[in-house]
Amino acid sequence: MVIKRNMKRNLLQLYDGINNILASWNPIGVPDHIASDEYKGYVAQILDALEKKENLMNCLEDILINKIGLEYNPNNKKHLEDLKKVCEKLLSLYKVFPLIV
């Protein structure tokens, strides 16, 4: 089926794109050659939250605070702006490779 192939292709491209965005964001500052593997474990969680900006922001905050263990304060303007930039990149990617046909 063409639709299933397109969805599978979109999913693979979306997965790779999310991983690339996370690697370039690199919130814990690992070396570049490690970053592409470091954040793969968070891609599925992000995929689940991509349909709504609020859900995605909550997901990214959860990853930073509860999974990675970084100090993140949504009341800190720089923290919030950095997270919003990543969120916008992820949402833009999702518009290019939607999973809903």
C-alpha positions as YAML, in Angstrom:
chain: A
units: angstrom
residues:
- id: 1
  name: MET
  ca: [0.00, 0.00, 0.00]
- id: 2
  name: VAL
  ca: [1.25, 3.42, -0.99]
- id: 3
  name: ILE
  ca: [-0.23, 5.13, 2.08]
- id: 4
  name: LYS
  ca: [1.49, 2.75, 4.50]
- id: 5
  name: ARG
  ca: [4.80, 3.16, 2.66]
- id: 6
  name: ASN
  ca: [4.47, 6.95, 2.82]
- id: 7
  name: MET
  ca: [3.66, 6.84, 6.53]
- id: 8
  name: LYS
  ca: [6.62, 4.53, 7.18]
- id: 9
  name: ARG
  ca: [8.94, 6.78, 5.17]
- id: 10
  name: ASN
  ca: [7.62, 9.85, 7.02]
- id: 11
  name: LEU
  ca: [8.10, 8.13, 10.37]
- id: 12
  name: LEU
  ca: [11.70, 7.23, 9.57]
- id: 13
  name: GLN
  ca: [12.47, 10.73, 8.33]
- id: 14
  name: LEU
  ca: [10.72, 12.26, 11.33]
- id: 15
  name: TYR
  ca: [12.64, 9.99, 13.71]
- id: 16
  name: ASP
  ca: [15.97, 10.94, 12.13]
- id: 17
  name: GLY
  ca: [15.03, 14.62, 12.07]
- id: 18
  name: ILE
  ca: [14.03, 14.63, 15.74]
- id: 19
  name: ASN
  ca: [17.27, 12.92, 16.66]
- id: 20
  name: ASN
  ca: [19.25, 15.48, 14.64]
- id: 21
  name: ILE
  ca: [17.45, 18.38, 16.36]
- id: 22
  name: LEU
  ca: [18.15, 16.87, 19.78]
- id: 23
  name: ALA
  ca: [21.79, 16.27, 18.88]
- id: 24
  name: SER
  ca: [22.28, 19.86, 17.72]
- id: 25
  name: TRP
  ca: [20.47, 21.15, 20.83]
- id: 26
  name: ASN
  ca: [22.68, 18.91, 22.97]
- id: 27
  name: PRO
  ca: [21.46, 20.12, 26.40]
- id: 28
  name: ILE
  ca: [24.11, 18.20, 28.34]
- id: 29
  name: GLY
  ca: [26.96, 19.23, 26.06]
- id: 30
  name: VAL
  ca: [28.36, 15.85, 25.07]
- id: 31
  name: PRO
  ca: [30.94, 15.81, 22.26]
- id: 32
  name: ASP
  ca: [29.40, 16.10, 18.77]
- id: 33
  name: HIS
  ca: [30.35, 12.54, 17.79]
- id: 34
  name: ILE
  ca: [28.39, 11.21, 20.78]
- id: 35
  name: ALA
  ca: [25.37, 13.54, 20.59]
- id: 36
  name: SER
  ca: [23.69, 11.69, 17.72]
- id: 37
  name: ASP
  ca: [23.42, 8.56, 19.89]
- id: 38
  name: GLU
  ca: [22.96, 10.26, 23.27]
- id: 39
  name: TYR
  ca: [19.38, 11.45, 22.74]
- id: 40
  name: LYS
  ca: [17.86, 8.63, 20.64]
- id: 41
  name: GLY
  ca: [16.10, 7.26, 23.70]
- id: 42
  name: TYR
  ca: [13.89, 10.35, 23.86]
- id: 43
  name: VAL
  ca: [12.64, 10.30, 20.26]
- id: 44
  name: ALA
  ca: [9.64, 8.02, 20.91]
- id: 45
  name: GLN
  ca: [8.48, 10.19, 23.82]
- id: 46
  name: ILE
  ca: [8.73, 13.28, 21.61]
- id: 47
  name: LEU
  ca: [6.86, 11.55, 18.77]
- id: 48
  name: ASP
  ca: [3.97, 10.95, 21.16]
- id: 49
  name: ALA
  ca: [3.81, 14.65, 22.06]
- id: 50
  name: LEU
  ca: [4.23, 16.24, 18.62]
- id: 51
  name: GLU
  ca: [0.61, 17.00, 17.83]
- id: 52
  name: LYS
  ca: [0.22, 19.81, 20.37]
- id: 53
  name: LYS
  ca: [2.75, 22.49, 21.28]
- id: 54
  name: GLU
  ca: [1.77, 22.42, 24.96]
- id: 55
  name: ASN
  ca: [2.26, 18.65, 25.14]
- id: 56
  name: LEU
  ca: [5.61, 18.96, 23.42]
- id: 57
  name: MET
  ca: [6.82, 21.69, 25.78]
- id: 58
  name: ASN
  ca: [5.76, 19.55, 28.76]
- id: 59
  name: CYS
  ca: [7.53, 16.56, 27.24]
- id: 60
  name: LEU
  ca: [10.77, 18.49, 26.70]
- id: 61
  name: GLU
  ca: [10.62, 19.85, 30.26]
- id: 62
  name: ASP
  ca: [10.10, 16.32, 31.57]
- id: 63
  name: ILE
  ca: [13.08, 15.06, 29.61]
- id: 64
  name: LEU
  ca: [15.31, 17.87, 30.88]
- id: 65
  name: ILE
  ca: [14.27, 17.63, 34.52]
- id: 66
  name: ASN
  ca: [13.31, 14.01, 35.14]
- id: 67
  name: LYS
  ca: [15.25, 12.06, 32.54]
- id: 68
  name: ILE
  ca: [18.46, 14.03, 32.07]
- id: 69
  name: GLY
  ca: [18.46, 15.64, 35.52]
- id: 70
  name: LEU
  ca: [19.21, 19.20, 34.48]
- id: 71
  name: GLU
  ca: [18.05, 22.23, 36.38]
- id: 72
  name: TYR
  ca: [15.37, 23.81, 34.27]
- id: 73
  name: ASN
  ca: [13.23, 26.70, 35.42]
- id: 74
  name: PRO
  ca: [10.33, 27.74, 33.14]
- id: 75
  name: ASN
  ca: [10.37, 31.13, 34.89]
- id: 76
  name: ASN
  ca: [13.93, 31.69, 33.67]
- id: 77
  name: LYS
  ca: [13.57, 33.59, 30.39]
- id: 78
  name: LYS
  ca: [16.68, 32.03, 28.78]
- id: 79
  name: HIS
  ca: [15.65, 28.50, 29.74]
- id: 80
  name: LEU
  ca: [12.17, 29.04, 28.37]
- id: 81
  name: GLU
  ca: [13.37, 30.65, 25.12]
- id: 82
  name: ASP
  ca: [15.87, 27.84, 24.48]
- id: 83
  name: LEU
  ca: [13.16, 25.25, 24.99]
- id: 84
  name: LYS
  ca: [10.71, 27.14, 22.77]
- id: 85
  name: LYS
  ca: [13.29, 27.20, 19.94]
- id: 86
  name: VAL
  ca: [13.71, 23.44, 20.12]
- id: 87
  name: CYS
  ca: [9.95, 23.01, 20.31]
- id: 88
  name: GLU
  ca: [9.41, 25.15, 17.19]
- id: 89
  name: LYS
  ca: [12.05, 23.21, 15.25]
- id: 90
  name: LEU
  ca: [10.36, 19.94, 16.17]
- id: 91
  name: LEU
  ca: [6.90, 21.23, 15.25]
- id: 92
  name: SER
  ca: [8.20, 22.55, 11.92]
- id: 93
  name: LEU
  ca: [9.71, 19.16, 11.17]
- id: 94
  name: TYR
  ca: [6.42, 17.46, 12.00]
- id: 95
  name: LYS
  ca: [4.65, 19.69, 9.45]
- id: 96
  name: VAL
  ca: [7.04, 18.42, 6.76]
- id: 97
  name: PHE
  ca: [6.71, 14.75, 7.73]
- id: 98
  name: PRO
  ca: [3.22, 14.30, 9.19]
- id: 99
  name: LEU
  ca: [2.16, 10.88, 10.40]
- id: 100
  name: ILE
  ca: [-1.54, 11.46, 9.72]
- id: 101
  name: VAL
  ca: [-2.58, 10.92, 6.12]
...
